[in-house]
Amino acid sequence: MNSPQNTQNDIDDSDPQALFNHVTKSLASKAIAYLHIIEGDTSGKPVLSAFDYVALKRLFGGPVIANNNFDRTRANAAIVEGRADMIAFGKPFISNPDLVIRLFLGARLARANRETFYGGGEEGYTDYQVLRSAEPDVCYQDHERAWG
């Protein structure tokens, strides 16, 4: 599934909520394993209107994966708000081979070098540094949350 708010390739819809509600409801009866939704515009442009992603999740009735420029805060919010069950991270995994650990610890993410994307070589894919240390209080806070 594409994004209800994406304008890439001149995509435009006068009522994306109605269209995507209809499509999602139709997909719900097809025994599909999950629904993958791009939230927002992939170009990074601000979206002009609100969209009810919770409605799509409710209409689908199965697992929903959201993606598009998520960080730890936005990912947790999407799950807490009921917009998604899981979050897909693409570009952050390229520049953070230890992304899961960094997200767990609340550590800063390395920025991806877009100039090396799709270059055909290993530069920009295998040369990012793994996290060597984290602030002790960050680790302690997550430990306390996990173990109460």
mmCIF file of the C-alpha atoms, coordinates in Angstrom:
data_MODEL
# 
_entry.id   MODEL 
# 
loop_
_atom_site.group_PDB 
_atom_site.id 
_atom_site.type_symbol 
_atom_site.label_atom_id 
_atom_site.label_alt_id 
_atom_site.label_comp_id 
_atom_site.label_asym_id 
_atom_site.label_entity_id 
_atom_site.label_seq_id 
_atom_site.pdbx_PDB_ins_code 
_atom_site.Cartn_x 
_atom_site.Cartn_y 
_atom_site.Cartn_z 
_atom_site.occupancy 
_atom_site.B_iso_or_equiv 
_atom_site.pdbx_formal_charge 
_atom_site.auth_seq_id 
_atom_site.auth_comp_id 
_atom_site.auth_asym_id 
_atom_site.auth_atom_id 
_atom_site.pdbx_PDB_model_num 
ATOM 1   C CA . MET A 1 1   ? 0.000   0.000   0.000  1.00 0.00 ? 1   MET A CA 1 
ATOM 2   C CA . ASN A 1 2   ? 1.198   3.503   -0.651 1.00 0.00 ? 2   ASN A CA 1 
ATOM 3   C CA . SER A 1 3   ? 0.764   6.595   1.466  1.00 0.00 ? 3   SER A CA 1 
ATOM 4   C CA . PRO A 1 4   ? -2.528  8.420   1.677  1.00 0.00 ? 4   PRO A CA 1 
ATOM 5   C CA . GLN A 1 5   ? -0.589  11.667  2.038  1.00 0.00 ? 5   GLN A CA 1 
ATOM 6   C CA . ASN A 1 6   ? 2.225   11.094  -0.432 1.00 0.00 ? 6   ASN A CA 1 
ATOM 7   C CA . THR A 1 7   ? 2.533   13.531  -3.339 1.00 0.00 ? 7   THR A CA 1 
ATOM 8   C CA . GLN A 1 8   ? 5.432   11.800  -5.091 1.00 0.00 ? 8   GLN A CA 1 
ATOM 9   C CA . ASN A 1 9   ? 4.997   11.455  -8.871 1.00 0.00 ? 9   ASN A CA 1 
ATOM 10  C CA . ASP A 1 10  ? 2.175   14.021  -8.758 1.00 0.00 ? 10  ASP A CA 1 
ATOM 11  C CA . ILE A 1 11  ? -0.120  11.749  -6.723 1.00 0.00 ? 11  ILE A CA 1 
ATOM 12  C CA . ASP A 1 12  ? -3.203  13.667  -5.690 1.00 0.00 ? 12  ASP A CA 1 
ATOM 13  C CA . ASP A 1 13  ? -6.582  12.663  -4.316 1.00 0.00 ? 13  ASP A CA 1 
ATOM 14  C CA . SER A 1 14  ? -9.425  14.952  -3.301 1.00 0.00 ? 14  SER A CA 1 
ATOM 15  C CA . ASP A 1 15  ? -10.542 12.569  -0.509 1.00 0.00 ? 15  ASP A CA 1 
ATOM 16  C CA . PRO A 1 16  ? -7.723  10.191  0.449  1.00 0.00 ? 16  PRO A CA 1 
ATOM 17  C CA . GLN A 1 17  ? -9.448  9.114   3.671  1.00 0.00 ? 17  GLN A CA 1 
ATOM 18  C CA . ALA A 1 18  ? -12.466 7.715   1.811  1.00 0.00 ? 18  ALA A CA 1 
ATOM 19  C CA . LEU A 1 19  ? -10.296 6.040   -0.818 1.00 0.00 ? 19  LEU A CA 1 
ATOM 20  C CA . PHE A 1 20  ? -7.892  4.410   1.635  1.00 0.00 ? 20  PHE A CA 1 
ATOM 21  C CA . ASN A 1 21  ? -10.699 3.397   3.990  1.00 0.00 ? 21  ASN A CA 1 
ATOM 22  C CA . HIS A 1 22  ? -12.348 1.601   1.053  1.00 0.00 ? 22  HIS A CA 1 
ATOM 23  C CA . VAL A 1 23  ? -9.118  -0.077  -0.081 1.00 0.00 ? 23  VAL A CA 1 
ATOM 24  C CA . THR A 1 24  ? -8.218  -1.121  3.460  1.00 0.00 ? 24  THR A CA 1 
ATOM 25  C CA . LYS A 1 25  ? -11.658 -2.564  4.101  1.00 0.00 ? 25  LYS A CA 1 
ATOM 26  C CA . SER A 1 26  ? -11.360 -4.547  0.853  1.00 0.00 ? 26  SER A CA 1 
ATOM 27  C CA . LEU A 1 27  ? -7.915  -5.848  1.808  1.00 0.00 ? 27  LEU A CA 1 
ATOM 28  C CA . ALA A 1 28  ? -9.152  -6.943  5.241  1.00 0.00 ? 28  ALA A CA 1 
ATOM 29  C CA . SER A 1 29  ? -11.178 -9.767  3.694  1.00 0.00 ? 29  SER A CA 1 
ATOM 30  C CA . LYS A 1 30  ? -8.219  -11.153 1.701  1.00 0.00 ? 30  LYS A CA 1 
ATOM 31  C CA . ALA A 1 31  ? -6.333  -12.875 4.561  1.00 0.00 ? 31  ALA A CA 1 
ATOM 32  C CA . ILE A 1 32  ? -3.297  -10.646 4.035  1.00 0.00 ? 32  ILE A CA 1 
ATOM 33  C CA . ALA A 1 33  ? -0.584  -11.075 6.672  1.00 0.00 ? 33  ALA A CA 1 
ATOM 34  C CA . TYR A 1 34  ? -0.111  -7.359  7.362  1.00 0.00 ? 34  TYR A CA 1 
ATOM 35  C CA . LEU A 1 35  ? -0.720  -3.872  6.014  1.00 0.00 ? 35  LEU A CA 1 
ATOM 36  C CA . HIS A 1 36  ? 2.313   -1.642  5.401  1.00 0.00 ? 36  HIS A CA 1 
ATOM 37  C CA . ILE A 1 37  ? 1.521   2.078   5.378  1.00 0.00 ? 37  ILE A CA 1 
ATOM 38  C CA . ILE A 1 38  ? 3.754   5.032   4.562  1.00 0.00 ? 38  ILE A CA 1 
ATOM 39  C CA . GLU A 1 39  ? 2.799   7.855   6.928  1.00 0.00 ? 39  GLU A CA 1 
ATOM 40  C CA . GLY A 1 40  ? 3.170   11.326  5.465  1.00 0.00 ? 40  GLY A CA 1 
ATOM 41  C CA . ASP A 1 41  ? 4.981   12.404  2.327  1.00 0.00 ? 41  ASP A CA 1 
ATOM 42  C CA . THR A 1 42  ? 8.157   10.565  1.335  1.00 0.00 ? 42  THR A CA 1 
ATOM 43  C CA . SER A 1 43  ? 9.647   13.767  -0.080 1.00 0.00 ? 43  SER A CA 1 
ATOM 44  C CA . GLY A 1 44  ? 9.635   15.273  3.403  1.00 0.00 ? 44  GLY A CA 1 
ATOM 45  C CA . LYS A 1 45  ? 7.144   17.967  2.436  1.00 0.00 ? 45  LYS A CA 1 
ATOM 46  C CA . PRO A 1 46  ? 4.692   18.815  5.197  1.00 0.00 ? 46  PRO A CA 1 
ATOM 47  C CA . VAL A 1 47  ? 1.284   17.236  4.685  1.00 0.00 ? 47  VAL A CA 1 
ATOM 48  C CA . LEU A 1 48  ? -1.580  19.644  4.201  1.00 0.00 ? 48  LEU A CA 1 
ATOM 49  C CA . SER A 1 49  ? -4.366  17.731  5.891  1.00 0.00 ? 49  SER A CA 1 
ATOM 50  C CA . ALA A 1 50  ? -4.785  15.356  8.795  1.00 0.00 ? 50  ALA A CA 1 
ATOM 51  C CA . PHE A 1 51  ? -5.316  11.688  8.087  1.00 0.00 ? 51  PHE A CA 1 
ATOM 52  C CA . ASP A 1 52  ? -6.828  9.107   10.440 1.00 0.00 ? 52  ASP A CA 1 
ATOM 53  C CA . TYR A 1 53  ? -4.336  6.224   10.393 1.00 0.00 ? 53  TYR A CA 1 
ATOM 54  C CA . VAL A 1 54  ? -6.064  4.692   13.431 1.00 0.00 ? 54  VAL A CA 1 
ATOM 55  C CA . ALA A 1 55  ? -9.154  4.225   11.233 1.00 0.00 ? 55  ALA A CA 1 
ATOM 56  C CA . LEU A 1 56  ? -7.098  2.254   8.697  1.00 0.00 ? 56  LEU A CA 1 
ATOM 57  C CA . LYS A 1 57  ? -5.709  0.015   11.426 1.00 0.00 ? 57  LYS A CA 1 
ATOM 58  C CA . ARG A 1 58  ? -9.199  -0.581  12.803 1.00 0.00 ? 58  ARG A CA 1 
ATOM 59  C CA . LEU A 1 59  ? -10.625 -1.313  9.333  1.00 0.00 ? 59  LEU A CA 1 
ATOM 60  C CA . PHE A 1 60  ? -7.827  -3.730  8.456  1.00 0.00 ? 60  PHE A CA 1 
ATOM 61  C CA . GLY A 1 61  ? -8.102  -5.659  11.712 1.00 0.00 ? 61  GLY A CA 1 
ATOM 62  C CA . GLY A 1 62  ? -4.653  -7.231  11.439 1.00 0.00 ? 62  GLY A CA 1 
ATOM 63  C CA . PRO A 1 63  ? -1.072  -6.136  12.042 1.00 0.00 ? 63  PRO A CA 1 
ATOM 64  C CA . VAL A 1 64  ? -0.115  -2.740  10.633 1.00 0.00 ? 64  VAL A CA 1 
ATOM 65  C CA . ILE A 1 65  ? 3.451   -1.659  9.905  1.00 0.00 ? 65  ILE A CA 1 
ATOM 66  C CA . ALA A 1 66  ? 4.112   2.070   9.480  1.00 0.00 ? 66  ALA A CA 1 
ATOM 67  C CA . ASN A 1 67  ? 7.193   3.724   8.046  1.00 0.00 ? 67  ASN A CA 1 
ATOM 68  C CA . ASN A 1 68  ? 8.622   6.995   6.732  1.00 0.00 ? 68  ASN A CA 1 
ATOM 69  C CA . ASN A 1 69  ? 11.161  9.009   8.662  1.00 0.00 ? 69  ASN A CA 1 
ATOM 70  C CA . PHE A 1 70  ? 10.400  7.606   12.111 1.00 0.00 ? 70  PHE A CA 1 
ATOM 71  C CA . ASP A 1 71  ? 12.637  8.179   15.085 1.00 0.00 ? 71  ASP A CA 1 
ATOM 72  C CA . ARG A 1 72  ? 12.298  6.648   18.541 1.00 0.00 ? 72  ARG A CA 1 
ATOM 73  C CA . THR A 1 73  ? 9.783   9.218   19.797 1.00 0.00 ? 73  THR A CA 1 
ATOM 74  C CA . ARG A 1 74  ? 7.531   9.087   16.722 1.00 0.00 ? 74  ARG A CA 1 
ATOM 75  C CA . ALA A 1 75  ? 7.706   5.289   16.603 1.00 0.00 ? 75  ALA A CA 1 
ATOM 76  C CA . ASN A 1 76  ? 6.646   4.910   20.222 1.00 0.00 ? 76  ASN A CA 1 
ATOM 77  C CA . ALA A 1 77  ? 3.868   7.467   19.730 1.00 0.00 ? 77  ALA A CA 1 
ATOM 78  C CA . ALA A 1 78  ? 2.508   5.647   16.663 1.00 0.00 ? 78  ALA A CA 1 
ATOM 79  C CA . ILE A 1 79  ? 2.250   2.426   18.637 1.00 0.00 ? 79  ILE A CA 1 
ATOM 80  C CA . VAL A 1 80  ? 0.801   4.055   21.770 1.00 0.00 ? 80  VAL A CA 1 
ATOM 81  C CA . GLU A 1 81  ? -1.759  6.005   19.703 1.00 0.00 ? 81  GLU A CA 1 
ATOM 82  C CA . GLY A 1 82  ? -2.848  2.801   17.955 1.00 0.00 ? 82  GLY A CA 1 
ATOM 83  C CA . ARG A 1 83  ? -1.765  3.824   14.447 1.00 0.00 ? 83  ARG A CA 1 
ATOM 84  C CA . ALA A 1 84  ? 0.577   0.862   14.056 1.00 0.00 ? 84  ALA A CA 1 
ATOM 85  C CA . ASP A 1 85  ? 1.705   -2.364  15.647 1.00 0.00 ? 85  ASP A CA 1 
ATOM 86  C CA . MET A 1 86  ? 5.244   -2.160  14.280 1.00 0.00 ? 86  MET A CA 1 
ATOM 87  C CA . ILE A 1 87  ? 7.511   0.453   12.713 1.00 0.00 ? 87  ILE A CA 1 
ATOM 88  C CA . ALA A 1 88  ? 9.772   -0.207  9.727  1.00 0.00 ? 88  ALA A CA 1 
ATOM 89  C CA . PHE A 1 89  ? 13.084  1.619   9.670  1.00 0.00 ? 89  PHE A CA 1 
ATOM 90  C CA . GLY A 1 90  ? 14.917  1.778   6.354  1.00 0.00 ? 90  GLY A CA 1 
ATOM 91  C CA . LYS A 1 91  ? 17.551  4.495   6.041  1.00 0.00 ? 91  LYS A CA 1 
ATOM 92  C CA . PRO A 1 92  ? 18.323  4.583   9.783  1.00 0.00 ? 92  PRO A CA 1 
ATOM 93  C CA . PHE A 1 93  ? 19.404  0.926   9.549  1.00 0.00 ? 93  PHE A CA 1 
ATOM 94  C CA . ILE A 1 94  ? 21.870  1.790   6.770  1.00 0.00 ? 94  ILE A CA 1 
ATOM 95  C CA . SER A 1 95  ? 23.745  4.287   8.937  1.00 0.00 ? 95  SER A CA 1 
ATOM 96  C CA . ASN A 1 96  ? 23.172  2.483   12.244 1.00 0.00 ? 96  ASN A CA 1 
ATOM 97  C CA . PRO A 1 97  ? 23.999  -1.209  12.042 1.00 0.00 ? 97  PRO A CA 1 
ATOM 98  C CA . ASP A 1 98  ? 23.131  -1.320  15.751 1.00 0.00 ? 98  ASP A CA 1 
ATOM 99  C CA . LEU A 1 99  ? 19.861  0.595   15.384 1.00 0.00 ? 99  LEU A CA 1 
ATOM 100 C CA . VAL A 1 100 ? 17.885  -1.574  17.806 1.00 0.00 ? 100 VAL A CA 1 
ATOM 101 C CA . ILE A 1 101 ? 20.418  -1.011  20.585 1.00 0.00 ? 101 ILE A CA 1 
ATOM 102 C CA . ARG A 1 102 ? 20.563  2.714   19.896 1.00 0.00 ? 102 ARG A CA 1 
ATOM 103 C CA . LEU A 1 103 ? 16.777  3.004   19.995 1.00 0.00 ? 103 LEU A CA 1 
ATOM 104 C CA . PHE A 1 104 ? 16.593  0.981   23.218 1.00 0.00 ? 104 PHE A CA 1 
ATOM 105 C CA . LEU A 1 105 ? 19.228  3.149   24.905 1.00 0.00 ? 105 LEU A CA 1 
ATOM 106 C CA . GLY A 1 106 ? 17.970  6.429   23.479 1.00 0.00 ? 106 GLY A CA 1 
ATOM 107 C CA . ALA A 1 107 ? 21.410  6.990   21.950 1.00 0.00 ? 107 ALA A CA 1 
ATOM 108 C CA . ARG A 1 108 ? 21.969  9.464   19.150 1.00 0.00 ? 108 ARG A CA 1 
ATOM 109 C CA . LEU A 1 109 ? 21.646  8.036   15.624 1.00 0.00 ? 109 LEU A CA 1 
ATOM 110 C CA . ALA A 1 110 ? 24.367  8.406   13.015 1.00 0.00 ? 110 ALA A CA 1 
ATOM 111 C CA . ARG A 1 111 ? 23.236  10.353  9.966  1.00 0.00 ? 111 ARG A CA 1 
ATOM 112 C CA . ALA A 1 112 ? 23.144  8.526   6.662  1.00 0.00 ? 112 ALA A CA 1 
ATOM 113 C CA . ASN A 1 113 ? 25.235  9.852   3.810  1.00 0.00 ? 113 ASN A CA 1 
ATOM 114 C CA . ARG A 1 114 ? 22.692  10.076  0.989  1.00 0.00 ? 114 ARG A CA 1 
ATOM 115 C CA . GLU A 1 115 ? 25.477  10.613  -1.565 1.00 0.00 ? 115 GLU A CA 1 
ATOM 116 C CA . THR A 1 116 ? 26.550  6.982   -1.094 1.00 0.00 ? 116 THR A CA 1 
ATOM 117 C CA . PHE A 1 117 ? 23.075  5.466   -1.495 1.00 0.00 ? 117 PHE A CA 1 
ATOM 118 C CA . TYR A 1 118 ? 22.747  3.135   -4.461 1.00 0.00 ? 118 TYR A CA 1 
ATOM 119 C CA . GLY A 1 119 ? 26.377  3.662   -5.413 1.00 0.00 ? 119 GLY A CA 1 
ATOM 120 C CA . GLY A 1 120 ? 27.137  0.018   -6.060 1.00 0.00 ? 120 GLY A CA 1 
ATOM 121 C CA . GLY A 1 121 ? 29.950  -0.230  -3.505 1.00 0.00 ? 121 GLY A CA 1 
ATOM 122 C CA . GLU A 1 122 ? 30.319  -0.821  0.190  1.00 0.00 ? 122 GLU A CA 1 
ATOM 123 C CA . GLU A 1 123 ? 30.877  2.859   1.075  1.00 0.00 ? 123 GLU A CA 1 
ATOM 124 C CA . GLY A 1 124 ? 27.902  4.064   3.026  1.00 0.00 ? 124 GLY A CA 1 
ATOM 125 C CA . TYR A 1 125 ? 26.709  0.544   3.786  1.00 0.00 ? 125 TYR A CA 1 
ATOM 126 C CA . THR A 1 126 ? 29.476  -1.198  5.695  1.00 0.00 ? 126 THR A CA 1 
ATOM 127 C CA . ASP A 1 127 ? 31.575  1.652   7.055  1.00 0.00 ? 127 ASP A CA 1 
ATOM 128 C CA . TYR A 1 128 ? 29.307  3.195   9.704  1.00 0.00 ? 128 TYR A CA 1 
ATOM 129 C CA . GLN A 1 129 ? 30.553  2.906   13.264 1.00 0.00 ? 129 GLN A CA 1 
ATOM 130 C CA . VAL A 1 130 ? 28.740  0.885   15.888 1.00 0.00 ? 130 VAL A CA 1 
ATOM 131 C CA . LEU A 1 131 ? 27.894  2.497   19.217 1.00 0.00 ? 131 LEU A CA 1 
ATOM 132 C CA . ARG A 1 132 ? 30.926  2.288   21.512 1.00 0.00 ? 132 ARG A CA 1 
ATOM 133 C CA . SER A 1 133 ? 29.438  3.879   24.617 1.00 0.00 ? 133 SER A CA 1 
ATOM 134 C CA . ALA A 1 134 ? 26.294  5.445   25.980 1.00 0.00 ? 134 ALA A CA 1 
ATOM 135 C CA . GLU A 1 135 ? 25.622  7.765   28.865 1.00 0.00 ? 135 GLU A CA 1 
ATOM 136 C CA . PRO A 1 136 ? 25.290  5.633   32.030 1.00 0.00 ? 136 PRO A CA 1 
ATOM 137 C CA . ASP A 1 137 ? 22.076  7.340   33.074 1.00 0.00 ? 137 ASP A CA 1 
ATOM 138 C CA . VAL A 1 138 ? 20.450  6.382   29.767 1.00 0.00 ? 138 VAL A CA 1 
ATOM 139 C CA . CYS A 1 139 ? 21.261  2.713   30.360 1.00 0.00 ? 139 CYS A CA 1 
ATOM 140 C CA . TYR A 1 140 ? 20.143  2.950   33.975 1.00 0.00 ? 140 TYR A CA 1 
ATOM 141 C CA . GLN A 1 141 ? 16.811  4.571   33.079 1.00 0.00 ? 141 GLN A CA 1 
ATOM 142 C CA . ASP A 1 142 ? 16.013  1.863   30.515 1.00 0.00 ? 142 ASP A CA 1 
ATOM 143 C CA . HIS A 1 143 ? 17.043  -0.823  33.010 1.00 0.00 ? 143 HIS A CA 1 
ATOM 144 C CA . GLU A 1 144 ? 14.694  0.652   35.595 1.00 0.00 ? 144 GLU A CA 1 
ATOM 145 C CA . ARG A 1 145 ? 11.839  0.802   33.076 1.00 0.00 ? 145 ARG A CA 1 
ATOM 146 C CA . ALA A 1 146 ? 12.422  -2.770  31.974 1.00 0.00 ? 146 ALA A CA 1 
ATOM 147 C CA . TRP A 1 147 ? 12.762  -4.309  35.414 1.00 0.00 ? 147 TRP A CA 1 
ATOM 148 C CA . GLY A 1 148 ? 10.648  -1.911  37.471 1.00 0.00 ? 148 GLY A CA 1 
# 
